[in-house]
């Protein structure tokens, strides 16, 4: 049994390292593609509009994503956290998730015919794992939401 | 029902306040999807099952909040906020709340 654990753990680590890195690069590539063509929706965190913006209609829009870290990086992070300081391996994951959530929110707004989202908020929540003693997390959810508005006179050159 | 997370509904004025309205739902994924998610946890990346679960659940919380606002006679909800908490292993509570108002 112990031998099995000794064998399986390095294999899992190696597998997670390779596939995790591959998935991350693929995701970053797709994010760049989606962001470059990101439908021209403007997302702003303020809610007070310039007085010459005449809002026709508005609607709450949101985008969410649940993302998890690969096994290799989880182990790397737990080792790193003994010494404290900046845990670099965890940063790309959350950054990717936020970008993805924002893209999804903009996508929803665009599909419904809006071109501006005001009062954008981004929230993070960790989900408890259903396995083991509940100490591990099943994933991290990022939610981006805001109020999509359409302007009767168009956003035009004001931005 | 107009729902917004801004203090006021853009382009409209609030004429009446009805107070706080809220909606919540607790959801868990069935065991099969949980196992899939735990496998996905090894390689990392998006847990699509959970993404869908949470977005459906949040939709349900918003619907319940809207029903409550309709019941008191409001036509809009402003300043909507969301809260997520893991109440038990594998289950999450999605909570949406806001202020029911009448706008013109």
Contacts between the chains, C-beta under 8 A, distances in Angstrom:
chain1	res1	chain2	res2	distance
A	12	B	42	6.2
A	15	B	42	7.2
A	15	B	43	7.3
A	16	B	42	5.4
A	16	B	43	5.9
A	16	B	44	7.0
A	19	B	43	4.3
A	19	B	44	7.7
A	20	B	43	5.7
A	20	B	44	4.3
A	20	B	45	7.7
A	23	B	43	6.4
A	23	B	44	6.0
A	23	B	45	4.5
A	24	B	44	7.2
A	24	B	45	7.9
A	27	B	45	7.1
A	47	B	6	4.4
A	47	B	7	6.4
A	49	B	10	6.2
A	54	B	11	6.6
A	55	B	10	3.8
A	55	B	11	3.4
A	56	B	11	6.7
A	57	B	11	7.8
A	58	B	2	6.6
A	58	B	4	5.5
A	58	B	6	7.8
A	58	B	9	6.3
A	58	B	10	5.2
A	58	B	11	7.2
A	59	B	2	7.4
A	59	B	3	7.0
A	59	B	4	7.7
A	60	B	3	4.4
A	60	B	4	5.9
A	60	B	5	6.1
A	60	B	62	7.6
A	60	B	80	6.2
A	62	B	55	7.8
A	62	B	58	7.2
A	64	B	51	6.1
A	64	B	54	5.8
A	64	B	55	5.3
A	64	B	58	7.3
A	65	B	46	6.0
A	65	B	51	5.6
A	66	B	46	6.7
A	66	B	47	4.6
A	66	B	48	7.9
A	66	B	50	3.9
A	66	B	51	4.6
A	66	B	54	6.4
A	67	B	44	7.9
A	67	B	45	6.9
A	67	B	46	5.3
A	67	B	47	6.9
A	68	B	37	7.7
A	68	B	40	6.5
A	68	B	41	4.9
A	68	B	44	5.7
A	68	B	45	6.9
A	68	B	46	7.9
A	68	B	47	5.6
A	69	B	44	5.4
A	70	B	41	8.0
A	70	B	42	6.7
A	70	B	43	5.4
A	70	B	44	3.0
A	70	B	45	7.5
A	71	B	41	7.2
A	71	B	42	4.7
A	71	B	43	7.6
A	71	B	44	7.6
A	73	B	44	6.9
A	93	B	44	7.5
A	100	B	46	7.6
A	118	B	6	6.4
A	118	B	10	7.2
A	119	B	4	7.9
A	119	B	5	5.4
A	119	B	6	4.8
A	121	B	5	6.7
A	123	B	82	6.4
A	123	B	84	7.4
A	125	B	84	3.8
A	125	B	85	7.5
A	125	B	86	7.8
A	125	B	92	7.7
A	126	B	86	7.0
A	127	B	50	6.5
A	127	B	86	5.7
A	127	B	92	5.8
A	128	B	86	3.7
A	128	B	88	7.4
A	128	B	89	5.4
A	128	B	90	6.9
A	128	B	91	7.9
A	128	B	92	7.8
A	129	B	38	7.7
A	129	B	89	6.7
A	129	B	90	7.2
A	130	B	28	7.5
A	130	B	29	7.8
A	130	B	34	4.9
A	130	B	38	8.0
A	130	B	89	4.9
A	130	B	90	2.7
A	130	B	91	8.0
A	131	B	34	7.6
A	131	B	38	5.8
A	131	B	89	7.9
A	134	B	89	4.5
A	138	B	34	8.0
A	138	B	37	6.0
A	138	B	38	7.5
A	138	B	41	7.0
A	138	B	47	7.1
A	138	B	50	6.8
A	138	B	90	7.3
A	139	B	37	7.2
A	139	B	41	7.5
A	139	B	47	4.8
A	139	B	50	5.7
A	141	B	50	7.3
A	141	B	51	7.8
A	141	B	54	5.7
A	141	B	84	6.5
A	143	B	54	7.9
A	143	B	58	7.7
A	143	B	82	6.4
A	143	B	84	7.5
A	145	B	5	6.3
A	145	B	82	6.9
A	146	B	5	6.5
A	147	B	4	4.5
A	147	B	5	5.5
A	147	B	6	5.0
A	147	B	10	7.1
A	149	B	10	5.4
A	149	B	11	7.9
